[in-house]
């Protein structure tokens, strides 16, 4: 009896009462139970590893999508640069054609100006010749001799003025063409610089794109590798669960208490409370109640045994106050806490529904299987 009481107390306060390995060894079907515990620990480790792997996979997938987007944007940037380089080349080619046309026209214009200058010089020479030889002028310009010197003077002035005007117009055109040539040359230089800058930018962007593509391929390889690991973890998880199911079936064959799973009556009439609500009310950590059920009850409500068993402990135990622990056989125990008063004594045997005590305004109940805490919600029937 003292061994079993030590076991029960150690279940609640392992830090106060160490668990003796001989106690564990005295549990019925100990090898099966130890195997089941090991499988549960392995399953928990696999679950945690799988969860971490899934989170890492999601982050990797998110990063992969972002990098694919950057690669796409970089590709579009390079395509735009190629388009701008092509446009600059076409514009430069157009300027080259204009420049060549201008260069071919300038010598003709220069030659025309020279011809005008020669004509003007020749006319001036002839005019001076005519002025000094008036008689010869009549004969030179007008063989019929009816042409007067006054008319000759007017004719000379008109012709000379026409030559000067034509020459000035040619000179203006020549100056305009030279200015256009300078403008085209400057524009060509700007286009050449722009084209060089665009090509340099394209080279840099292409190098960056190559690096990003390599990184995207690496991310893709990591994703595939991580996916294989997740599949392996899922397969291992399935194997562990199958092994656990087999162990539970083997344990169930000699475990009559399992037939009550999902069918146990609640120990007290009341409303089920949230752990946070009771924690604030009692000023206790909600981790103390994480596996059991908390009931809000009227003070003095009967608290009953959930199944037949022996009362192995009935007494004060902080922070649970008045506590009743029952051994239901097969390694199953129930813990009922926060009682106001007891109606049974330690060592008594109680049947299902027998009164264990009366409640305060809060009652707590949890189930234990050997050293493990069970999820009480899976064992009690739905509703009150």
C-alpha positions in Angstrom: 0.0 0.0 0.0 2.8 2.5 0.8 4.4 1.8 -2.5 1.2 2.6 -4.4 0.7 5.8 -2.3 4.3 6.9 -3.1 3.6 6.2 -6.8 0.4 8.3 -6.7 2.0 11.2 -4.9 5.0 11.1 -7.3 2.5 11.4 -10.1 1.4 14.8 -8.8 4.7 16.1 -7.3 7.6 14.4 -9.0 9.9 17.2 -7.7 8.9 16.4 -4.1 8.8 12.6 -4.2 11.2 10.9 -6.6 9.9 7.9 -8.6 11.5 4.7 -7.6 12.5 2.5 -10.6 11.3 -0.5 -8.6 7.8 1.0 -8.5 7.8 1.3 -12.3 9.0 -2.2 -12.6 6.2 -3.4 -10.4 3.6 -2.0 -12.9 1.7 -4.8 -14.7 2.8 -5.3 -18.3 5.8 -3.0 -17.6 7.7 -4.0 -20.8 4.7 -3.2 -22.9 4.1 0.0 -21.0 7.7 1.1 -21.3 7.6 0.4 -25.0 4.4 2.4 -25.3 6.0 5.3 -23.4 9.1 5.2 -25.6 6.9 5.2 -28.7 5.0 8.2 -27.4 8.2 10.1 -26.7 9.4 9.2 -30.2 6.1 10.3 -31.7 6.3 13.6 -29.8 9.8 14.1 -31.1 8.8 13.3 -34.6 5.8 15.7 -34.3 8.0 18.5 -33.1 10.6 17.8 -35.8 7.9 17.7 -38.5 6.4 21.0 -37.3 9.8 22.7 -37.3 10.5 21.2 -40.7 7.1 22.4 -42.1 7.7 25.9 -40.8 11.2 25.9 -42.4 9.7 24.6 -45.6 7.1 27.4 -45.6 9.8 30.0 -45.1 11.9 28.4 -47.8 8.9 28.3 -50.2 8.2 31.9 -49.4 11.8 32.9 -50.1 11.8 30.8 -53.2 8.7 32.6 -54.6 10.3 36.0 -53.7 13.5 35.1 -55.5 11.5 33.9 -58.6 9.8 37.2 -58.6 13.1 39.1 -58.4 14.4 36.9 -61.3 11.4 37.8 -63.3 11.8 41.5 -62.6 15.5 41.3 -63.4 14.7 39.6 -66.7 12.2 42.3 -67.6 14.7 45.0 -66.7 17.3 43.4 -69.0 14.7 43.1 -71.8 13.9 46.8 -71.3 17.6 47.6 -71.5 18.0 45.6 -74.7 15.1 47.5 -76.1 16.6 50.9 -75.1 20.0 49.8 -76.6 18.3 48.8 -79.8 16.4 52.2 -80.0 19.6 54.0 -79.3 21.4 52.1 -82.0 18.6 52.9 -84.5 18.6 56.6 -83.5 22.4 56.6 -83.9 22.2 55.0 -87.3 19.6 57.6 -88.4 22.0 60.3 -87.1 24.8 58.7 -89.1 22.8 58.8 -92.3 21.9 62.5 -91.7 25.5 63.2 -90.9 26.7 61.5 -94.1 24.1 63.4 -96.1 25.2 66.6 -94.5 28.9 65.9 -95.1 28.2 65.2 -98.8 26.2 68.5 -99.2 28.8 70.7 -97.4 31.5 70.4 -100.1 29.0 71.2 -102.8 27.9 74.2 -100.9 31.5 75.2 -100.2 32.2 74.9 -103.9 29.1 77.0 -104.8 30.4 79.7 -102.4 33.7 79.6 -104.1 32.1 80.0 -107.5 30.1 83.0 -106.2 33.3 84.5 -104.9 35.1 83.9 -108.2 32.1 85.4 -110.1 32.1 88.4 -107.9 35.9 88.9 -108.3 35.6 88.5 -112.1 32.7 91.0 -112.2 34.6 93.6 -110.1 37.6 93.2 -112.4 35.5 93.7 -115.5 33.7 96.7 -113.9 37.0 98.5 -113.2 38.0 97.7 -116.7 34.8 99.2 -118.1 35.1 102.3 -115.9 38.6 103.0 -117.2 37.7 102.3 -120.8 34.3 103.8 -121.3 34.5 103.6 -125.0 35.6 100.0 -124.8 32.7 99.4 -122.4 30.1 100.4 -125.0 31.7 98.0 -127.4 32.1 95.2 -124.8 28.5 95.4 -123.5 26.5 96.7 -126.4 27.9 96.2 -129.9 25.1 98.3 -131.5 26.5 101.3 -129.5 23.0 102.4 -128.4 23.7 101.3 -124.8 24.4 104.3 -122.6 26.9 104.4 -119.8 24.2 105.3 -117.3 22.3 102.1 -118.2 25.5 100.2 -117.9 26.0 101.6 -114.4 22.5 100.5 -113.3 23.0 97.1 -114.8 26.3 96.6 -113.0 24.8 97.6 -109.7 21.8 95.3 -110.1 24.0 92.3 -111.2 26.5 92.9 -108.4 23.7 93.2 -105.8 22.2 89.9 -107.0 25.5 88.2 -106.7 26.0 89.4 -103.2 22.5 88.4 -102.1 22.9 84.9 -103.5 26.2 84.6 -101.9 24.9 85.6 -98.5 22.0 83.1 -98.8 24.5 80.4 -99.7 26.7 81.4 -96.7 23.7 81.3 -94.3 22.8 77.9 -95.6 26.4 76.8 -95.1 26.6 78.2 -91.6 23.3 76.5 -90.7 24.6 73.2 -92.1 27.8 73.5 -90.0 25.7 74.2 -86.9 23.5 71.2 -87.7 26.7 69.1 -88.2 27.9 70.2 -84.7 24.5 69.4 -83.2 24.5 66.0 -84.8 28.0 65.3 -83.6 27.1 66.2 -80.0 23.9 64.1 -80.2 25.9 61.2 -81.5 28.4 61.5 -78.7 25.5 61.5 -76.1 23.9 58.5 -77.7 27.3 56.7 -77.7 27.7 57.4 -74.0 24.1 56.3 -73.3 24.6 53.1 -75.3 27.8 52.4 -73.4 26.1 53.0 -70.1 23.2 50.8 -71.1 25.5 48.0 -72.2 27.4 48.2 -68.9 24.1 48.2 -66.9 23.0 45.2 -69.0 26.2 43.3 -68.2 25.8 44.0 -64.5 22.1 43.0 -64.6 23.0 39.8 -66.5 25.6 38.9 -63.9 23.1 39.5 -61.1 20.5 37.5 -62.9 22.9 34.6 -63.3 23.6 34.6 -59.5 19.9 34.9 -58.7 19.1 32.0 -61.0 21.8 29.9 -59.3 20.3 30.8 -55.9 16.8 29.9 -57.1 18.1 26.5 -58.3 19.7 26.0 -54.9 16.5 26.9 -53.2 14.6 24.5 -55.4 17.0 21.7 -54.6 16.7 22.5 -50.9 12.9 22.4 -51.2 13.0 19.0 -52.9 15.4 17.7 -50.2 13.2 19.1 -47.4 10.1 17.6 -49.1 11.7 14.2 -49.1 12.6 14.6 -45.4 8.9 15.6 -44.7 7.8 12.5 -46.5 10.2 10.4 -44.5 9.0 12.0 -41.3 5.4 11.3 -42.3 6.3 7.6 -43.0 8.1 7.4 -39.7 5.2 9.0 -37.9 2.9 6.4 -39.5 5.1 3.6 -38.4 5.3 4.9 -34.8 1.5 5.3 -34.7 1.0 1.8 -36.0 3.4 0.5 -33.4 1.5 2.5 -30.7 -1.8 1.1 -31.9 -0.5 -2.4 -31.7 0.9 -1.8 -28.2 -2.4 -0.2 -27.1 -4.3 -3.2 -28.4 -2.0 -5.6 -26.6 -2.5 -3.5 -23.4 -6.2 -3.3 -23.9 -6.6 -7.0 -23.9 -5.7 -7.1 -20.2 -7.1 -3.6 -19.4 -10.9 -3.6 -18.5 -10.8 0.1 -17.6 -10.4 1.1 -21.3 -14.0 0.1 -22.0 -15.0 3.2 -20.0 -13.2 5.6 -22.4 -15.7 8.3 -23.5 -18.3 7.0 -21.1 -17.2 8.0 -17.6 -19.7 10.2 -15.6 -18.5 13.6 -14.5 -17.6 13.7 -10.7 -19.8 16.7 -10.0 -22.7 18.7 -11.4 -21.6 22.1 -12.6 -20.3 24.0 -15.5 -17.0 23.5 -17.2 -14.7 26.5 -16.7 -11.7 27.7 -18.7 -8.3 27.2 -17.2 -7.4 30.8 -17.6 -10.6 31.9 -15.7 -9.8 29.6 -12.7 -6.1 30.5 -12.7 -7.0 34.1 -12.3 -9.6 33.2 -9.6 -7.3 31.0 -7.6 -4.1 32.9 -8.5 -2.4 29.8 -9.7 -0.6 28.8 -12.9 -2.9 27.3 -15.6 -0.3 24.6 -16.2 -1.6 22.9 -13.1 -4.9 22.2 -14.8 -3.8 21.7 -18.4 -4.7 17.9 -18.6 -7.9 17.9 -16.4 -11.3 19.4 -16.3 -12.3 22.4 -14.0 -15.9 22.6 -12.9 -17.7 25.7 -11.5 -20.0 24.3 -8.7 -22.2 25.5 -5.9 -20.6 25.1 -2.5 -21.6 21.8 -0.9 -22.4 19.9 -4.1 -21.7 16.2 -3.9 -18.5 15.0 -5.5 -18.7 11.3 -6.6 -16.4 8.5 -7.7 -16.2 8.3 -11.5 -15.6 4.5 -11.3 -15.1 1.7 -8.8 -11.7 1.8 -7.0 -9.8 2.2 -3.8 -9.1 5.5 -2.1 -5.3 5.6 -1.9 -5.1 9.2 -0.6 -7.5 11.6 1.1 -5.9 14.7 2.6 -4.5 18.1 2.1 -2.0 18.7 -0.7 -1.0 22.2 -1.8 -1.8 23.9 -4.1 -4.8 21.5 -4.7 -6.1 21.8 -1.1 -8.3 18.8 -0.2 -7.6 16.0 -2.6 -8.9 12.4 -3.1 -6.9 10.0 -5.3 -8.5 6.7 -6.3 -6.8 3.6 -7.8 -9.1 2.1 -10.4 -6.8 -0.8 -11.3 -4.7 -1.5 -14.3 -2.5 1.5 -13.6 -5.4 4.1 -13.8 -5.9 6.7 -11.2 -8.3 9.7 -10.8 -7.4 12.8 -8.9 -10.2 15.0 -7.5 -9.1 18.3 -5.9 -10.4 21.5 -4.3 -12.9 19.7 -2.1 -14.5 21.5 0.8 -14.8 18.3 2.9 -14.3 14.5 2.7 -16.9 11.8 2.9 -14.4 8.9 2.5 -11.1 7.9 4.2 -7.9 6.6 2.8 -8.0 2.9 2.2 -11.7 2.8 1.6 -13.2 1.1 -1.5 -15.8 3.1 -3.4 -18.2 2.1 -6.2 -19.1 4.3 -9.1 -21.3 7.2 -8.0 -20.4 6.9 -4.3 -19.9 10.2 -2.5 -16.2 11.2 -2.0 -16.9 14.6 -0.5 -18.5 18.0 -1.1 -17.3 20.7 -3.4 -16.1 24.3 -2.9 -17.0 26.7 -5.7 -14.4 25.0 -7.9 -13.7 21.3 -8.5 -10.9 19.8 -10.5 -10.6 16.2 -11.8 -7.8 14.6 -13.9 -6.9 11.0 -14.9 -3.6 9.3 -14.8 -2.3 6.1 -16.4 0.8 5.0 -14.6 3.2 8.0 -15.0 1.3 9.7 -17.8 -1.5 12.3 -17.5 -4.5 11.5 -19.8 -6.7 13.9 -21.6 -9.7 13.9 -19.4 -12.0 15.2 -22.1 -11.5 12.0 -24.1 -12.7 9.9 -21.1 -15.8 11.7 -19.8 -19.1 11.4 -21.5 -20.4 14.5 -23.4 -22.6 16.8 -21.5 -23.2 16.8 -17.7 
